[in-house]
Amino acid sequence: MERHSPINDLLESRQILEGQLRECFGRVVYSHKTHEKCADILLKRLSRMKFWVIFLSAITTVGCISQLIVLARVGAVIASSISAVLLGLTLYTKDYNLAELAQKHKQAANNIWLIREKYLSLITDIAIGEKSSEIIQQERDTLMDELHLVYSSAPSTTSKAYKKAQQALKYNEDMTFSDEEIDVFLPKELRRNQTTASQSNDQDS
C-alpha cells in the first residue's frame, strides 16, 4: 500500500484548494464583465429610444407629415401610426426604467470587482505559502457569503451580455496585460523590463 507523507498530503490539499479558488475566480471575472456589458447594452438602448421619442415627437408636433403629403387622409393615417409608436415607446420607458436598471448592473459590477480582487489576492497568498489552509478556507467562505449577498440583490443578466463579456475576455483580452504595459504605469524601480525603464528615462530627458 502506498504511503502518503504529511507534507505530500498538505501540498495536495493546498492544490485542491487552489483549484477551487481558481474556478471561483474565473466565474467572478465573467460575472463582473457580464454585468458591465448589461449596463452598456441598456444605456445604448435607452439612448436610441430617447432619440426616437424626440424625433417622433418633433414630427407629430410640427405637423411635417401633413405638409409633405398631399393626401390628407394618408397623412392622418401616418400621423396616427407615428403617434401609436410614440405612445408605445413612452409606455415602455415608463414601465421599464432602463437608466435605473443599468445603474443596478453597474453597482453589481463594482461590488463584484472588489470580490474578484479579493479572490486574486487569496490565490496569490496560496502561491506565497504564508497562510495556513485553515485561514484560507475561512477567507474563502467569507468571500462566498459576500458574493451571495451581491448576487441576491443584483438584476439578472442576459445571454447577449454574456456573449459580449466572453468576446471581451477571450478575444479582446480585457483582463490581460503584458509586462511592458504594466511597466508603463510603475516607477522605474518596480519595473521588470529594463528596456521599458530605459526608454522612459530617454523620453524624460
C-alpha positions as CSV (number, residue, x, y, z in Angstrom):
1,M,0.0,0.0,0.0
2,E,1.3,3.4,-1.0
3,R,2.0,5.6,2.0
4,H,1.5,9.4,1.9
5,S,3.7,11.7,3.8
6,P,2.1,14.6,5.8
7,I,4.0,17.1,3.5
8,N,2.7,15.5,0.3
9,D,-0.9,15.4,1.8
10,L,-0.6,19.1,2.7
11,L,0.6,20.0,-0.7
12,E,-2.1,18.0,-2.4
13,S,-4.8,19.6,-0.2
14,R,-3.5,23.1,-1.0
15,Q,-3.5,22.3,-4.7
16,I,-7.2,21.2,-4.4
17,L,-8.0,24.4,-2.5
18,E,-6.2,26.5,-5.1
19,G,-8.0,24.7,-7.9
20,Q,-11.4,25.6,-6.3
21,L,-10.4,29.2,-5.8
22,R,-9.2,29.5,-9.4
23,E,-12.5,28.2,-10.6
24,C,-14.4,30.7,-8.4
25,F,-12.2,33.5,-9.6
26,G,-12.9,32.6,-13.2
27,R,-16.7,32.7,-12.6
28,V,-16.4,36.0,-10.7
29,V,-14.4,37.5,-13.6
30,Y,-17.2,36.6,-16.0
31,S,-19.9,37.8,-13.7
32,H,-18.2,41.2,-13.3
33,K,-17.7,41.6,-17.1
34,T,-21.3,40.4,-17.9
35,H,-22.9,43.0,-15.5
36,E,-20.7,45.7,-17.2
37,K,-22.0,44.6,-20.6
38,C,-25.6,44.5,-19.4
39,A,-25.2,48.1,-18.3
40,D,-23.7,49.1,-21.6
41,I,-26.5,47.4,-23.6
42,L,-29.2,49.1,-21.5
43,L,-27.7,52.5,-21.8
44,K,-27.3,52.2,-25.6
45,R,-31.0,51.0,-25.8
46,L,-32.1,54.0,-23.7
47,S,-30.1,56.4,-25.9
48,R,-31.7,55.0,-29.1
49,M,-35.2,55.2,-27.5
50,K,-34.7,58.8,-26.4
51,F,-33.6,59.7,-29.9
52,W,-36.7,58.1,-31.5
53,V,-39.0,59.7,-28.9
54,I,-37.6,63.1,-29.6
55,F,-37.7,62.5,-33.4
56,L,-41.2,61.2,-33.5
57,S,-42.5,63.9,-31.1
58,A,-41.0,66.6,-33.3
59,I,-42.7,65.1,-36.4
60,T,-46.1,64.9,-34.8
61,T,-45.8,68.4,-33.1
62,V,-44.6,70.3,-36.2
63,G,-47.0,68.5,-38.5
64,C,-44.4,67.8,-41.2
65,I,-46.4,64.9,-42.5
66,S,-49.5,66.9,-43.3
67,Q,-47.3,69.4,-45.2
68,L,-45.3,66.9,-47.1
69,I,-48.1,64.6,-48.1
70,V,-50.8,65.9,-50.4
71,L,-53.5,63.5,-49.5
72,A,-54.8,64.5,-46.1
73,R,-56.2,61.0,-45.4
74,V,-52.8,59.4,-45.9
75,G,-51.1,62.0,-43.8
76,A,-53.6,61.4,-41.0
77,V,-53.0,57.6,-41.1
78,I,-49.3,58.0,-41.0
79,A,-49.6,60.6,-38.2
80,S,-51.8,58.2,-36.2
81,S,-49.3,55.4,-36.7
82,I,-46.4,57.5,-35.5
83,S,-48.4,58.6,-32.5
84,A,-49.1,55.0,-31.7
85,V,-45.4,54.1,-31.9
86,L,-44.6,57.1,-29.8
87,L,-47.1,56.1,-27.2
88,G,-45.7,52.6,-27.1
89,L,-42.2,53.9,-26.6
90,T,-43.3,56.2,-23.9
91,L,-45.2,53.4,-22.0
92,Y,-42.2,51.1,-22.4
93,T,-39.8,53.6,-20.9
94,K,-42.2,54.3,-18.1
95,D,-42.7,50.7,-17.2
96,Y,-39.0,49.7,-17.6
97,N,-36.7,52.3,-16.1
98,L,-33.6,51.4,-18.3
99,A,-31.4,54.0,-16.6
100,E,-32.2,52.6,-13.1
101,L,-31.7,49.0,-14.3
102,A,-28.3,50.0,-15.9
103,Q,-27.3,51.6,-12.7
104,K,-28.1,48.4,-10.7
105,H,-25.9,46.4,-13.1
106,K,-23.1,49.0,-12.7
107,Q,-23.4,48.7,-8.9
108,A,-23.3,44.9,-9.1
109,A,-20.2,45.1,-11.3
110,N,-18.5,47.4,-8.8
111,N,-19.3,45.1,-5.9
112,I,-18.2,42.0,-7.8
113,W,-15.0,43.8,-8.8
114,L,-13.9,44.1,-5.2
115,I,-14.6,40.4,-4.6
116,R,-12.8,39.5,-7.8
117,E,-9.7,41.3,-6.4
118,K,-10.0,39.5,-3.1
119,Y,-10.1,36.1,-4.8
120,L,-7.0,37.1,-6.8
121,S,-5.2,38.2,-3.6
122,L,-6.2,34.9,-1.9
123,I,-4.8,32.9,-4.8
124,T,-1.6,34.9,-4.5
125,D,-1.4,34.2,-0.8
126,I,-1.6,30.4,-1.6
127,A,1.3,30.8,-4.0
128,I,3.4,32.6,-1.4
129,G,2.6,30.0,1.2
130,E,2.5,32.2,4.3
131,K,-1.2,31.5,5.2
132,S,-2.4,28.2,6.6
133,S,-5.0,26.2,4.8
134,E,-7.5,26.8,7.7
135,I,-7.2,30.6,7.3
136,I,-7.5,30.4,3.5
137,Q,-10.7,28.3,3.9
138,Q,-12.1,30.8,6.3
139,E,-11.4,33.7,3.9
140,R,-12.9,31.6,1.1
141,D,-16.1,31.0,3.0
142,T,-16.3,34.7,3.8
143,L,-16.0,35.6,0.1
144,M,-18.7,33.1,-0.8
145,D,-21.1,34.8,1.7
146,E,-20.2,38.3,0.3
147,L,-20.7,37.1,-3.3
148,H,-24.1,35.5,-2.3
149,L,-25.3,38.9,-0.9
150,V,-24.2,40.7,-4.1
151,Y,-25.9,38.1,-6.4
152,S,-29.1,38.2,-4.3
153,S,-29.6,41.9,-4.9
154,A,-28.2,42.1,-8.5
155,P,-30.5,42.1,-11.5
156,S,-30.5,39.1,-13.9
157,T,-28.0,39.2,-16.8
158,T,-28.8,38.2,-20.4
159,S,-27.2,35.8,-22.8
160,K,-26.4,38.7,-25.1
161,A,-24.4,40.4,-22.4
162,Y,-22.6,37.1,-21.5
163,K,-21.6,36.6,-25.2
164,K,-20.2,40.2,-25.2
165,A,-18.3,39.5,-22.0
166,Q,-16.9,36.3,-23.5
167,Q,-15.8,38.2,-26.5
168,A,-14.1,40.9,-24.4
169,L,-12.3,38.4,-22.1
170,K,-11.3,35.6,-24.6
171,Y,-10.5,37.6,-27.7
172,N,-10.1,41.2,-26.7
173,E,-8.1,40.2,-23.6
174,D,-9.7,42.8,-21.3
175,M,-8.2,41.2,-18.3
176,T,-4.7,40.5,-19.8
177,F,-1.7,42.8,-19.7
178,S,1.8,42.3,-20.9
179,D,4.8,43.2,-18.6
180,E,5.6,46.1,-20.9
181,E,2.1,47.5,-20.5
182,I,2.2,47.2,-16.7
183,D,5.7,48.7,-16.5
184,V,4.5,51.9,-18.1
185,F,2.4,52.6,-15.0
186,L,5.1,51.8,-12.5
187,P,8.1,53.7,-11.2
188,K,11.3,52.5,-12.8
189,E,12.5,50.9,-9.6
190,L,9.5,48.5,-9.8
191,R,9.6,47.6,-13.5
192,R,10.5,44.1,-14.7
193,N,11.6,45.1,-18.2
194,Q,14.7,47.2,-18.1
195,T,14.2,48.2,-21.8
196,T,10.9,49.9,-20.8
197,A,12.6,51.7,-18.0
198,S,15.5,53.0,-20.2
199,Q,13.0,54.1,-22.9
200,S,11.1,56.1,-20.2
201,N,14.3,57.7,-19.0
202,D,15.2,58.7,-22.6
203,Q,11.8,60.3,-23.0
204,D,12.1,62.2,-19.7
205,S,15.5,63.5,-20.7
